[in-house]
Amino acid sequence: MNIINTLLSATDSVTLRQKTEAFLTALFTGNLDPAEVFSPDYQQYTDGNLLDFPGFVQHLSHVRLHTRSVTFRVVQACCNDTLLADRHIVTVVYPGGNQAEIEVYMFATLREGKICRIDEVTRLISGEMSDRALAHATH
């Protein structure tokens, strides 16, 4: 069963939040191949910045390279055959020990069992204003 079907099969909000956290964690720690979940024509708009599929893969690599850890806490989530939406808090720890918390509102369009587009906005909860750029950074 692919990850999208796992999310669709969640029978309650607690399970959906837990499965969404596991999905995001696996993706950002490199334990999930983005090609398994994202379509080749994938586009992501984060705070008005566009990433295509290669740019998104580069973004994942950038986050792994420039952080010690990234954790996700999904506060709200809903999912149907065409949309995964959530509000999650990302906690980032940098190699020097500095931390940031970023709230993310994410709307993912689903097509044929994969994510083909994400529209998201972020809000810095704590940290430096420059930490907010991590949400779409590629280099």
N, CA, C and O atoms as CSV, one atom per row, in Angstrom:
chain,resi,resn,atom,element,x,y,z
A,1,MET,N,N,0.850,-1.185,0.000
A,1,MET,CA,C,0.000,0.000,0.000
A,1,MET,C,C,0.891,1.243,0.000
A,1,MET,O,O,1.784,1.367,0.839
A,2,ASN,N,N,0.651,2.164,-0.940
A,2,ASN,CA,C,1.470,3.372,-0.948
A,2,ASN,C,C,1.038,4.331,0.161
A,2,ASN,O,O,-0.020,4.169,0.768
A,3,ILE,N,N,1.868,5.316,0.405
A,3,ILE,CA,C,1.652,6.225,1.540
A,3,ILE,C,C,0.345,7.007,1.401
A,3,ILE,O,O,-0.330,7.257,2.400
A,4,ILE,N,N,-0.016,7.392,0.189
A,4,ILE,CA,C,-1.262,8.140,-0.001
A,4,ILE,C,C,-2.455,7.263,0.365
A,4,ILE,O,O,-3.378,7.725,1.035
A,5,ASN,N,N,-2.446,6.007,-0.067
A,5,ASN,CA,C,-3.534,5.093,0.303
A,5,ASN,C,C,-3.581,4.876,1.811
A,5,ASN,O,O,-4.658,4.722,2.387
A,6,THR,N,N,-2.413,4.865,2.449
A,6,THR,CA,C,-2.371,4.744,3.911
A,6,THR,C,C,-3.057,5.937,4.567
A,6,THR,O,O,-3.794,5.776,5.540
A,7,LEU,N,N,-2.816,7.135,4.034
A,7,LEU,CA,C,-3.470,8.322,4.586
A,7,LEU,C,C,-4.976,8.264,4.338
A,7,LEU,O,O,-5.767,8.595,5.222
A,8,LEU,N,N,-5.367,7.845,3.142
A,8,LEU,CA,C,-6.785,7.756,2.814
A,8,LEU,C,C,-7.519,6.724,3.666
A,8,LEU,O,O,-8.721,6.841,3.904
A,9,SER,N,N,-6.783,5.719,4.119
A,9,SER,CA,C,-7.417,4.652,4.904
A,9,SER,C,C,-7.567,4.994,6.383
A,9,SER,O,O,-8.178,4.233,7.133
A,10,ALA,N,N,-7.014,6.132,6.811
A,10,ALA,CA,C,-7.140,6.525,8.224
A,10,ALA,C,C,-8.618,6.677,8.568
A,10,ALA,O,O,-9.364,7.344,7.851
A,11,THR,N,N,-9.030,6.062,9.652
A,11,THR,CA,C,-10.442,6.051,10.015
A,11,THR,C,C,-10.828,7.126,11.032
A,11,THR,O,O,-12.010,7.334,11.303
A,12,ASP,N,N,-9.831,7.804,11.591
A,12,ASP,CA,C,-10.132,8.868,12.548
A,12,ASP,C,C,-9.041,9.930,12.469
A,12,ASP,O,O,-7.989,9.709,11.871
A,13,SER,N,N,-9.302,11.080,13.074
A,13,SER,CA,C,-8.382,12.213,12.949
A,13,SER,C,C,-7.047,11.968,13.649
A,13,SER,O,O,-6.012,12.433,13.174
A,14,VAL,N,N,-7.055,11.250,14.759
A,14,VAL,CA,C,-5.794,10.961,15.458
A,14,VAL,C,C,-4.892,10.102,14.576
A,14,VAL,O,O,-3.701,10.384,14.446
A,15,THR,N,N,-5.442,9.075,13.982
A,15,THR,CA,C,-4.663,8.195,13.110
A,15,THR,C,C,-4.152,8.962,11.897
A,15,THR,O,O,-2.998,8.796,11.502
A,16,LEU,N,N,-4.998,9.800,11.301
A,16,LEU,CA,C,-4.568,10.590,10.144
A,16,LEU,C,C,-3.424,11.524,10.517
A,16,LEU,O,O,-2.459,11.642,9.762
A,17,ARG,N,N,-3.511,12.181,11.654
A,17,ARG,CA,C,-2.421,13.073,12.089
A,17,ARG,C,C,-1.140,12.275,12.295
A,17,ARG,O,O,-0.070,12.715,11.874
A,18,GLN,N,N,-1.225,11.116,12.931
A,18,GLN,CA,C,-0.031,10.286,13.166
A,18,GLN,C,C,0.574,9.807,11.855
A,18,GLN,O,O,1.794,9.830,11.695
A,19,LYS,N,N,-0.248,9.379,10.927
A,19,LYS,CA,C,0.251,8.895,9.634
A,19,LYS,C,C,0.847,10.036,8.812
A,19,LYS,O,O,1.828,9.835,8.095
A,20,THR,N,N,0.269,11.222,8.909
A,20,THR,CA,C,0.812,12.382,8.205
A,20,THR,C,C,2.163,12.776,8.798
A,20,THR,O,O,3.092,13.097,8.057
A,21,GLU,N,N,2.278,12.756,10.120
A,21,GLU,CA,C,3.577,13.017,10.764
A,21,GLU,C,C,4.625,12.009,10.300
A,21,GLU,O,O,5.756,12.382,9.987
A,22,ALA,N,N,4.250,10.742,10.258
A,22,ALA,CA,C,5.187,9.689,9.820
A,22,ALA,C,C,5.601,9.906,8.373
A,22,ALA,O,O,6.770,9.725,8.032
A,23,PHE,N,N,4.662,10.291,7.521
A,23,PHE,CA,C,4.959,10.582,6.118
A,23,PHE,C,C,5.953,11.730,6.001
A,23,PHE,O,O,6.964,11.608,5.309
A,24,LEU,N,N,5.672,12.845,6.673
A,24,LEU,CA,C,6.564,14.016,6.589
A,24,LEU,C,C,7.947,13.694,7.145
A,24,LEU,O,O,8.958,14.094,6.568
A,25,THR,N,N,7.992,12.981,8.249
A,25,THR,CA,C,9.276,12.606,8.851
A,25,THR,C,C,10.082,11.727,7.902
A,25,THR,O,O,11.267,11.977,7.683
A,26,ALA,N,N,9.455,10.709,7.344
A,26,ALA,CA,C,10.160,9.814,6.414
A,26,ALA,C,C,10.668,10.578,5.200
A,26,ALA,O,O,11.776,10.329,4.724
A,27,LEU,N,N,9.871,11.498,4.704
A,27,LEU,CA,C,10.272,12.287,3.539
A,27,LEU,C,C,11.487,13.152,3.841
A,27,LEU,O,O,12.447,13.170,3.070
A,28,PHE,N,N,11.449,13.866,4.960
A,28,PHE,CA,C,12.523,14.808,5.267
A,28,PHE,C,C,13.759,14.149,5.866
A,28,PHE,O,O,14.816,14.778,5.918
A,29,THR,N,N,13.660,12.910,6.315
A,29,THR,CA,C,14.855,12.207,6.819
A,29,THR,C,C,15.488,11.340,5.734
A,29,THR,O,O,16.513,10.702,5.974
A,30,GLY,N,N,14.892,11.309,4.548
A,30,GLY,CA,C,15.458,10.537,3.447
A,30,GLY,C,C,15.041,9.076,3.443
A,30,GLY,O,O,15.619,8.274,2.710
A,31,ASN,N,N,14.045,8.715,4.252
A,31,ASN,CA,C,13.577,7.336,4.315
A,31,ASN,C,C,12.400,7.048,3.389
A,31,ASN,O,O,11.808,5.969,3.444
A,32,LEU,N,N,12.067,8.008,2.547
A,32,LEU,CA,C,10.996,7.851,1.575
A,32,LEU,C,C,11.425,8.526,0.284
A,32,LEU,O,O,11.760,9.711,0.283
A,33,ASP,N,N,11.418,7.791,-0.801
A,33,ASP,CA,C,11.775,8.319,-2.114
A,33,ASP,C,C,10.652,9.251,-2.580
A,33,ASP,O,O,9.508,8.814,-2.702
A,34,PRO,N,N,10.959,10.531,-2.842
A,34,PRO,CA,C,9.910,11.456,-3.280
A,34,PRO,C,C,9.170,10.978,-4.531
A,34,PRO,O,O,7.989,11.285,-4.696
A,35,ALA,N,N,9.834,10.242,-5.405
A,35,ALA,CA,C,9.187,9.761,-6.633
A,35,ALA,C,C,8.055,8.780,-6.340
A,35,ALA,O,O,7.182,8.579,-7.185
A,36,GLU,N,N,8.056,8.165,-5.155
A,36,GLU,CA,C,6.969,7.256,-4.779
A,36,GLU,C,C,5.688,8.007,-4.430
A,36,GLU,O,O,4.598,7.436,-4.473
A,37,VAL,N,N,5.820,9.281,-4.085
A,37,VAL,CA,C,4.693,10.032,-3.550
A,37,VAL,C,C,4.312,11.235,-4.416
A,37,VAL,O,O,3.153,11.649,-4.425
A,38,PHE,N,N,5.269,11.789,-5.132
A,38,PHE,CA,C,5.047,13.013,-5.899
A,38,PHE,C,C,5.093,12.714,-7.397
A,38,PHE,O,O,5.918,11.924,-7.855
A,39,SER,N,N,4.203,13.350,-8.152
A,39,SER,CA,C,4.157,13.150,-9.595
A,39,SER,C,C,5.345,13.860,-10.258
A,39,SER,O,O,5.886,14.812,-9.696
A,40,PRO,N,N,5.751,13.404,-11.445
A,40,PRO,CA,C,6.887,14.046,-12.132
A,40,PRO,C,C,6.630,15.523,-12.463
A,40,PRO,O,O,7.574,16.307,-12.558
A,41,ASP,N,N,5.363,15.903,-12.637
A,41,ASP,CA,C,5.027,17.297,-12.950
A,41,ASP,C,C,4.659,18.100,-11.694
A,41,ASP,O,O,4.031,19.156,-11.781
A,42,TYR,N,N,5.057,17.587,-10.537
A,42,TYR,CA,C,4.768,18.212,-9.239
A,42,TYR,C,C,5.199,19.677,-9.209
A,42,TYR,O,O,6.254,20.042,-9.729
A,43,GLN,N,N,4.357,20.507,-8.588
A,43,GLN,CA,C,4.686,21.905,-8.323
A,43,GLN,C,C,4.308,22.233,-6.894
A,43,GLN,O,O,3.279,21.787,-6.386
A,44,GLN,N,N,5.167,23.028,-6.248
A,44,GLN,CA,C,4.914,23.456,-4.874
A,44,GLN,C,C,5.043,24.965,-4.806
A,44,GLN,O,O,6.035,25.539,-5.255
A,45,TYR,N,N,4.026,25.601,-4.236
A,45,TYR,CA,C,4.037,27.041,-4.006
A,45,TYR,C,C,4.061,27.258,-2.503
A,45,TYR,O,O,3.073,26.998,-1.815
A,46,THR,N,N,5.184,27.732,-1.996
A,46,THR,CA,C,5.334,28.003,-0.567
A,46,THR,C,C,5.607,29.481,-0.384
A,46,THR,O,O,6.631,29.992,-0.838
A,47,ASP,N,N,4.701,30.160,0.274
A,47,ASP,CA,C,4.826,31.601,0.494
A,47,ASP,C,C,5.123,32.335,-0.808
A,47,ASP,O,O,5.884,33.302,-0.829
A,48,GLY,N,N,4.510,31.863,-1.894
A,48,GLY,CA,C,4.671,32.509,-3.197
A,48,GLY,C,C,5.871,32.049,-3.997
A,48,GLY,O,O,6.064,32.511,-5.122
A,49,ASN,N,N,6.688,31.153,-3.455
A,49,ASN,CA,C,7.874,30.652,-4.147
A,49,ASN,C,C,7.557,29.306,-4.785
A,49,ASN,O,O,7.014,28.416,-4.132
A,50,LEU,N,N,7.900,29.161,-6.067
A,50,LEU,CA,C,7.589,27.952,-6.823
A,50,LEU,C,C,8.770,26.996,-6.857
A,50,LEU,O,O,9.900,27.400,-7.132
A,51,LEU,N,N,8.502,25.716,-6.573
A,51,LEU,CA,C,9.467,24.638,-6.773
A,51,LEU,C,C,8.809,23.586,-7.652
A,51,LEU,O,O,7.652,23.226,-7.437
A,52,ASP,N,N,9.556,23.089,-8.654
A,52,ASP,CA,C,9.088,21.939,-9.418
A,52,ASP,C,C,9.651,20.681,-8.765
A,52,ASP,O,O,10.284,20.769,-7.712
A,53,PHE,N,N,9.435,19.507,-9.369
A,53,PHE,CA,C,9.883,18.275,-8.724
A,53,PHE,C,C,11.391,18.262,-8.473
A,53,PHE,O,O,11.801,17.978,-7.348
A,54,PRO,N,N,12.246,18.559,-9.473
A,54,PRO,CA,C,13.695,18.581,-9.185
A,54,PRO,C,C,14.060,19.613,-8.109
A,54,PRO,O,O,14.934,19.363,-7.279
A,55,GLY,N,N,13.393,20.762,-8.126
A,55,GLY,CA,C,13.652,21.774,-7.102
A,55,GLY,C,C,13.235,21.312,-5.722
A,55,GLY,O,O,13.893,21.631,-4.732
A,56,PHE,N,N,12.140,20.558,-5.650
A,56,PHE,CA,C,11.685,20.021,-4.370
A,56,PHE,C,C,12.676,18.996,-3.824
A,56,PHE,O,O,12.978,18.995,-2.630
A,57,VAL,N,N,13.179,18.130,-4.691
A,57,VAL,CA,C,14.188,17.151,-4.262
A,57,VAL,C,C,15.425,17.880,-3.755
A,57,VAL,O,O,16.023,17.477,-2.757
A,58,GLN,N,N,15.810,18.950,-4.439
A,58,GLN,CA,C,16.946,19.766,-3.995
A,58,GLN,C,C,16.635,20.413,-2.643
A,58,GLN,O,O,17.521,20.516,-1.795
A,59,HIS,N,N,15.412,20.841,-2.436
A,59,HIS,CA,C,14.986,21.424,-1.163
A,59,HIS,C,C,15.136,20.410,-0.025
A,59,HIS,O,O,15.649,20.741,1.044
A,60,LEU,N,N,14.686,19.177,-0.260
A,60,LEU,CA,C,14.832,18.139,0.766
A,60,LEU,C,C,16.296,17.925,1.132
A,60,LEU,O,O,16.633,17.809,2.311
A,61,SER,N,N,17.161,17.874,0.134
A,61,SER,CA,C,18.601,17.705,0.374
A,61,SER,C,C,19.166,18.885,1.152
A,61,SER,O,O,19.985,18.709,2.055
A,62,HIS,N,N,18.726,20.086,0.799
A,62,HIS,CA,C,19.194,21.299,1.491
A,62,HIS,C,C,18.810,21.251,2.975
A,62,HIS,O,O,19.630,21.555,3.842
A,63,VAL,N,N,17.577,20.872,3.257
A,63,VAL,CA,C,17.122,20.816,4.652
A,63,VAL,C,C,17.943,19.787,5.427
A,63,VAL,O,O,18.370,20.057,6.549
A,64,ARG,N,N,18.168,18.610,4.837
A,64,ARG,CA,C,18.966,17.574,5.517
A,64,ARG,C,C,20.393,18.040,5.776
A,64,ARG,O,O,20.967,17.767,6.831
A,65,LEU,N,N,20.953,18.742,4.807
A,65,LEU,CA,C,22.345,19.196,4.905
A,65,LEU,C,C,22.529,20.293,5.955
A,65,LEU,O,O,23.564,20.348,6.618
A,66,HIS,N,N,21.533,21.161,6.107
A,66,HIS,CA,C,21.690,22.343,6.949
A,66,HIS,C,C,20.987,22.265,8.301
A,66,HIS,O,O,20.925,23.261,9.021
A,67,THR,N,N,20.458,21.096,8.656
A,67,THR,CA,C,19.807,20.950,9.954
A,67,THR,C,C,20.322,19.697,10.658
A,67,THR,O,O,20.776,18.749,10.017
A,68,ARG,N,N,20.244,19.713,11.965
A,68,ARG,CA,C,20.565,18.515,12.754
A,68,ARG,C,C,19.338,17.628,12.853
A,68,ARG,O,O,19.443,16.403,12.782
A,69,SER,N,N,18.166,18.249,13.019
A,69,SER,CA,C,16.925,17.471,13.064
A,69,SER,C,C,15.752,18.350,12.647
A,69,SER,O,O,15.770,19.573,12.787
A,70,VAL,N,N,14.739,17.676,12.134
A,70,VAL,CA,C,13.471,18.317,11.769
A,70,VAL,C,C,12.371,17.387,12.271
A,70,VAL,O,O,12.340,16.206,11.922
A,71,THR,N,N,11.472,17.923,13.088
A,71,THR,CA,C,10.358,17.114,13.578
A,71,THR,C,C,9.042,17.802,13.226
A,71,THR,O,O,8.976,19.021,13.066
A,72,PHE,N,N,8.011,16.990,13.111
A,72,PHE,CA,C,6.705,17.471,12.692
A,72,PHE,C,C,5.655,17.092,13.725
A,72,PHE,O,O,5.631,15.972,14.236
A,73,ARG,N,N,4.792,18.050,14.016
A,73,ARG,CA,C,3.627,17.790,14.861
A,73,ARG,C,C,2.409,18.268,14.086
A,73,ARG,O,O,2.204,19.470,13.915
A,74,VAL,N,N,1.607,17.327,13.622
A,74,VAL,CA,C,0.410,17.667,12.855
A,74,VAL,C,C,-0.711,17.983,13.843
A,74,VAL,O,O,-1.096,17.154,14.667
A,75,VAL,N,N,-1.218,19.202,13.733
A,75,VAL,CA,C,-2.243,19.695,14.651
A,75,VAL,C,C,-3.638,19.379,14.119
A,75,VAL,O,O,-4.528,18.997,14.878
A,76,GLN,N,N,-3.819,19.541,12.823
A,76,GLN,CA,C,-5.095,19.258,12.179
A,76,GLN,C,C,-4.806,18.633,10.829
A,76,GLN,O,O,-3.804,18.962,10.194
A,77,ALA,N,N,-5.673,17.733,10.382
A,77,ALA,CA,C,-5.510,17.128,9.060
A,77,ALA,C,C,-6.838,16.600,8.561
A,77,ALA,O,O,-7.692,16.180,9.341
A,78,CYS,N,N,-6.996,16.628,7.256
A,78,CYS,CA,C,-8.120,15.966,6.620
A,78,CYS,C,C,-7.654,15.484,5.253
A,78,CYS,O,O,-6.747,16.062,4.654
A,79,CYS,N,N,-8.286,14.421,4.767
A,79,CYS,CA,C,-7.839,13.812,3.517
A,79,CYS,C,C,-9.040,13.185,2.814
A,79,CYS,O,O,-9.895,12.557,3.437
A,80,ASN,N,N,-9.075,13.377,1.490
A,80,ASN,CA,C,-10.034,12.657,0.661
A,80,ASN,C,C,-9.322,12.256,-0.632
A,80,ASN,O,O,-8.102,12.394,-0.727
A,81,ASP,N,N,-10.049,11.772,-1.609
A,81,ASP,CA,C,-9.417,11.253,-2.828
A,81,ASP,C,C,-8.622,12.289,-3.608
A,81,ASP,O,O,-7.744,11.924,-4.389
A,82,THR,N,N,-8.908,13.569,-3.415
A,82,THR,CA,C,-8.252,14.602,-4.210
A,82,THR,C,C,-7.456,15.621,-3.402
A,82,THR,O,O,-6.783,16.474,-3.982
A,83,LEU,N,N,-7.520,15.547,-2.068
A,83,LEU,CA,C,-6.878,16.584,-1.257
A,83,LEU,C,C,-6.404,16.036,0.084
A,83,LEU,O,O,-7.120,15.304,0.768
A,84,LEU,N,N,-5.183,16.411,0.439
A,84,LEU,CA,C,-4.663,16.240,1.796
A,84,LEU,C,C,-4.390,17.639,2.310
A,84,LEU,O,O,-3.627,18.390,1.702
A,85,ALA,N,N,-4.999,17.989,3.410
A,85,ALA,CA,C,-4.783,19.316,3.994
A,85,ALA,C,C,-4.377,19.138,5.444
A,85,ALA,O,O,-4.898,18.274,6.149
A,86,ASP,N,N,-3.437,19.968,5.880
A,86,ASP,CA,C,-3.057,19.904,7.285
A,86,ASP,C,C,-2.502,21.228,7.760
A,86,ASP,O,O,-2.139,22.108,6.980
A,87,ARG,N,N,-2.453,21.327,9.073
A,87,ARG,CA,C,-1.732,22.408,9.752
A,87,ARG,C,C,-0.737,21.697,10.641
A,87,ARG,O,O,-1.116,20.933,11.529
A,88,HIS,N,N,0.556,21.956,10.396
A,88,HIS,CA,C,1.578,21.288,11.198
A,88,HIS,C,C,2.628,22.274,11.674
A,88,HIS,O,O,2.850,23.331,11.084
A,89,ILE,N,N,3.260,21.880,12.765
A,89,ILE,CA,C,4.351,22.662,13.351
A,89,ILE,C,C,5.650,21.912,13.066
A,89,ILE,O,O,5.788,20.733,13.392
A,90,VAL,N,N,6.592,22.613,12.456
A,90,VAL,CA,C,7.905,22.050,12.164
A,90,VAL,C,C,8.880,22.618,13.189
A,90,VAL,O,O,8.984,23.835,13.343
A,91,THR,N,N,9.586,21.748,13.882
A,91,THR,CA,C,10.650,22.184,14.789
A,91,THR,C,C,11.973,21.809,14.148
A,91,THR,O,O,12.234,20.643,13.854
A,92,VAL,N,N,12.800,22.820,13.940
A,92,VAL,CA,C,14.093,22.657,13.287
A,92,VAL,C,C,15.185,22.898,14.315
A,92,VAL,O,O,15.146,23.884,15.050
A,93,VAL,N,N,16.160,21.998,14.366
A,93,VAL,CA,C,17.354,22.201,15.185
A,93,VAL,C,C,18.529,22.246,14.224
A,93,VAL,O,O,18.744,21.320,13.442
A,94,TYR,N,N,19.281,23.328,14.290
A,94,TYR,CA,C,20.446,23.520,13.426
A,94,TYR,C,C,21.681,22.896,14.064
A,94,TYR,O,O,21.681,22.626,15.265
A,95,PRO,N,N,22.726,22.664,13.286
A,95,PRO,CA,C,23.940,22.038,13.827
A,95,PRO,C,C,24.521,22.763,15.047
A,95,PRO,O,O,25.073,22.117,15.938
A,96,GLY,N,N,24.406,24.078,15.098
A,96,GLY,CA,C,24.919,24.846,16.231
A,96,GLY,C,C,24.014,24.834,17.449
A,96,GLY,O,O,24.374,25.390,18.486
A,97,GLY,N,N,22.837,24.207,17.344
A,97,GLY,CA,C,21.924,24.127,18.472
A,97,GLY,C,C,20.764,25.104,18.418
A,97,GLY,O,O,19.791,24.941,19.154
A,98,ASN,N,N,20.844,26.129,17.554
A,98,ASN,CA,C,19.726,27.065,17.416
A,98,ASN,C,C,18.491,26.315,16.937
A,98,ASN,O,O,18.583,25.337,16.195
A,99,GLN,N,N,17.325,26.801,17.383
A,99,GLN,CA,C,16.071,26.159,17.008
A,99,GLN,C,C,15.111,27.156,16.403
A,99,GLN,O,O,15.205,28.361,16.637
A,100,ALA,N,N,14.192,26.634,15.626
A,100,ALA,CA,C,13.106,27.442,15.082
A,100,ALA,C,C,11.851,26.586,15.048
A,100,ALA,O,O,11.919,25.367,14.893
A,101,GLU,N,N,10.710,27.237,15.193
A,101,GLU,CA,C,9.419,26.582,15.022
A,101,GLU,C,C,8.649,27.336,13.959
A,101,GLU,O,O,8.532,28.560,14.001
A,102,ILE,N,N,8.124,26.578,13.001
A,102,ILE,CA,C,7.402,27.167,11.885
A,102,ILE,C,C,6.056,26.463,11.762
A,102,ILE,O,O,5.989,25.235,11.716
A,103,GLU,N,N,4.997,27.245,11.712
A,103,GLU,CA,C,3.666,26.693,11.488
A,103,GLU,C,C,3.412,26.676,9.981
A,103,GLU,O,O,3.696,27.649,9.282
A,104,VAL,N,N,2.874,25.559,9.493
A,104,VAL,CA,C,2.646,25.390,8.058
A,104,VAL,C,C,1.191,25.002,7.826
A,104,VAL,O,O,0.660,24.091,8.461
A,105,TYR,N,N,0.560,25.720,6.894
A,105,TYR,CA,C,-0.763,25.353,6.405
A,105,TYR,C,C,-0.551,24.769,5.013
A,105,TYR,O,O,-0.147,25.485,4.097
A,106,MET,N,N,-0.817,23.481,4.846
A,106,MET,CA,C,-0.500,22.781,3.613
A,106,MET,C,C,-1.769,22.215,2.970
A,106,MET,O,O,-2.598,21.595,3.635
A,107,PHE,N,N,-1.895,22.440,1.674
A,107,PHE,CA,C,-2.980,21.883,0.879
A,107,PHE,C,C,-2.353,21.138,-0.291
A,107,PHE,O,O,-1.778,21.757,-1.186
A,108,ALA,N,N,-2.459,19.813,-0.288
A,108,ALA,CA,C,-1.839,18.977,-1.310
A,108,ALA,C,C,-2.918,18.400,-2.222
A,108,ALA,O,O,-3.844,17.735,-1.758
A,109,THR,N,N,-2.791,18.658,-3.512
A,109,THR,CA,C,-3.708,18.102,-4.500
A,109,THR,C,C,-3.230,16.706,-4.880
A,109,THR,O,O,-2.060,16.507,-5.208
A,110,LEU,N,N,-4.154,15.738,-4.830
A,110,LEU,CA,C,-3.828,14.345,-5.126
A,110,LEU,C,C,-4.375,13.973,-6.507
A,110,LEU,O,O,-5.476,14.366,-6.892
A,111,ARG,N,N,-3.564,13.201,-7.234
A,111,ARG,CA,C,-3.982,12.708,-8.542
A,111,ARG,C,C,-3.363,11.339,-8.772
A,111,ARG,O,O,-2.142,11.193,-8.711
A,112,GLU,N,N,-4.177,10.352,-9.031
A,112,GLU,CA,C,-3.709,8.994,-9.322
A,112,GLU,C,C,-2.757,8.469,-8.243
A,112,GLU,O,O,-1.733,7.857,-8.547
A,113,GLY,N,N,-3.115,8.719,-6.972
A,113,GLY,CA,C,-2.356,8.190,-5.851
A,113,GLY,C,C,-1.061,8.920,-5.543
A,113,GLY,O,O,-0.249,8.429,-4.760
A,114,LYS,N,N,-0.853,10.089,-6.145
A,114,LYS,CA,C,0.361,10.869,-5.870
A,114,LYS,C,C,-0.003,12.332,-5.646
A,114,LYS,O,O,-1.081,12.788,-6.026
A,115,ILE,N,N,0.916,13.051,-5.024
A,115,ILE,CA,C,0.745,14.485,-4.825
A,115,ILE,C,C,1.254,15.184,-6.072
A,115,ILE,O,O,2.407,14.999,-6.463
A,116,CYS,N,N,0.396,15.992,-6.703
A,116,CYS,CA,C,0.815,16.701,-7.916
A,116,CYS,C,C,1.035,18.189,-7.667
A,116,CYS,O,O,1.658,18.869,-8.482
A,117,ARG,N,N,0.529,18.697,-6.549
A,117,ARG,CA,C,0.717,20.123,-6.244
A,117,ARG,C,C,0.526,20.328,-4.745
A,117,ARG,O,O,-0.316,19.692,-4.111
A,118,ILE,N,N,1.328,21.231,-4.203
A,118,ILE,CA,C,1.135,21.686,-2.821
A,118,ILE,C,C,1.106,23.204,-2.827
A,118,ILE,O,O,1.954,23.859,-3.434
A,119,ASP,N,N,0.124,23.741,-2.147
A,119,ASP,CA,C,0.069,25.173,-1.853
A,119,ASP,C,C,0.193,25.286,-0.349
A,119,ASP,O,O,-0.579,24.676,0.391
A,120,GLU,N,N,1.166,26.068,0.107
A,120,GLU,CA,C,1.322,26.209,1.552
A,120,GLU,C,C,1.807,27.600,1.919
A,120,GLU,O,O,2.495,28.282,1.159
A,121,VAL,N,N,1.416,27.979,3.113
A,121,VAL,CA,C,1.897,29.226,3.702
A,121,VAL,C,C,2.491,28.891,5.057
A,121,VAL,O,O,2.071,27.944,5.721
A,122,THR,N,N,3.475,29.686,5.455
A,122,THR,CA,C,4.168,29.428,6.711
A,122,THR,C,C,4.109,30.660,7.607
A,122,THR,O,O,3.935,31.791,7.153
A,123,ARG,N,N,4.262,30.387,8.899
A,123,ARG,CA,C,4.318,31.460,9.898
A,123,ARG,C,C,5.383,31.079,10.907
A,123,ARG,O,O,5.340,29.998,11.493
A,124,LEU,N,N,6.325,31.961,11.103
A,124,LEU,CA,C,7.389,31.730,12.078
A,124,LEU,C,C,6.828,31.894,13.482
A,124,LEU,O,O,6.292,32.947,13.828
A,125,ILE,N,N,6.955,30.846,14.286
A,125,ILE,CA,C,6.511,30.897,15.675
A,125,ILE,C,C,7.661,31.355,16.563
A,125,ILE,O,O,7.487,32.220,17.421
A,126,SER,N,N,8.845,30.764,16.350
A,126,SER,CA,C,10.023,31.176,17.105
A,126,SER,C,C,11.258,30.963,16.240
A,126,SER,O,O,11.279,30.106,15.356
A,127,GLY,N,N,12.274,31.753,16.513
A,127,GLY,CA,C,13.499,31.693,15.742
A,127,GLY,C,C,13.757,33.014,15.043
A,127,GLY,O,O,13.107,34.021,15.325
A,128,GLU,N,N,14.705,32.994,14.136
A,128,GLU,CA,C,15.072,34.186,13.371
A,128,GLU,C,C,14.173,34.310,12.143
A,128,GLU,O,O,13.710,33.297,11.618
A,129,MET,N,N,13.920,35.522,11.681
A,129,MET,CA,C,13.087,35.716,10.492
A,129,MET,C,C,13.639,34.931,9.295
A,129,MET,O,O,12.871,34.462,8.456
A,130,SER,N,N,14.944,34.789,9.215
A,130,SER,CA,C,15.552,34.061,8.098
A,130,SER,C,C,15.201,32.569,8.128
A,130,SER,O,O,15.295,31.894,7.102
A,131,ASP,N,N,14.799,32.050,9.292
A,131,ASP,CA,C,14.426,30.634,9.390
A,131,ASP,C,C,13.209,30.309,8.531
A,131,ASP,O,O,13.058,29.173,8.081
A,132,ARG,N,N,12.358,31.268,8.304
A,132,ARG,CA,C,11.155,31.049,7.508
A,132,ARG,C,C,11.506,30.665,6.075
A,132,ARG,O,O,10.751,29.939,5.428
A,133,ALA,N,N,12.647,31.147,5.569
A,133,ALA,CA,C,13.067,30.831,4.200
A,133,ALA,C,C,13.407,29.353,4.025
A,133,ALA,O,O,13.435,28.860,2.897
A,134,LEU,N,N,13.666,28.637,5.122
A,134,LEU,CA,C,13.983,27.217,5.032
A,134,LEU,C,C,12.837,26.446,4.382
A,134,LEU,O,O,13.068,25.382,3.807
A,135,ALA,N,N,11.620,26.953,4.458
A,135,ALA,CA,C,10.449,26.257,3.921
A,135,ALA,C,C,10.488,26.089,2.412
A,135,ALA,O,O,9.748,25.275,1.861
A,136,HIS,N,N,11.349,26.852,1.734
A,136,HIS,CA,C,11.449,26.720,0.272
A,136,HIS,C,C,12.892,26.793,-0.228
A,136,HIS,O,O,13.124,26.849,-1.436
A,137,ALA,N,N,13.857,26.794,0.682
A,137,ALA,CA,C,15.269,26.929,0.304
A,137,ALA,C,C,15.771,25.711,-0.479
A,137,ALA,O,O,15.398,24.572,-0.200
A,138,THR,N,N,16.632,25.991,-1.470
A,138,THR,CA,C,17.228,24.931,-2.266
A,138,THR,C,C,18.747,24.985,-2.274
A,138,THR,O,O,19.397,24.040,-2.723
A,139,HIS,N,N,19.315,26.066,-1.789
A,139,HIS,CA,C,20.784,26.197,-1.723
A,139,HIS,C,C,21.195,27.251,-0.705
A,139,HIS,O,O,22.386,27.495,-0.516
